[in-house]
């Protein structure tokens, strides 16, 4: 899943209207990240990062990059993650 590009080659927003599409875009973003990833999400409940593909993509990014801040996640609530 590649983002649409305008005439200058700049990425454009690709709208989605289901949680399944949101999860697909999150996974695509993690897979395409090259150096680091910064996620702002209320609670990660709908990202799909906890399923096999999300874990695999996150682990691959962590292995492929260096530094302590390879993957940073900011949540409003950690309740979902703590379960």
Buried (B, 14 or more C-beta within 10 A) or exposed (E): EEEEEEEEEEEEEEEEEEEEEBBBBBBBBBBEBEEEBEBEBEEBBBBBBEEEBBEEBBEEBEEEBEEEEBBEBEBEEEEBEEE
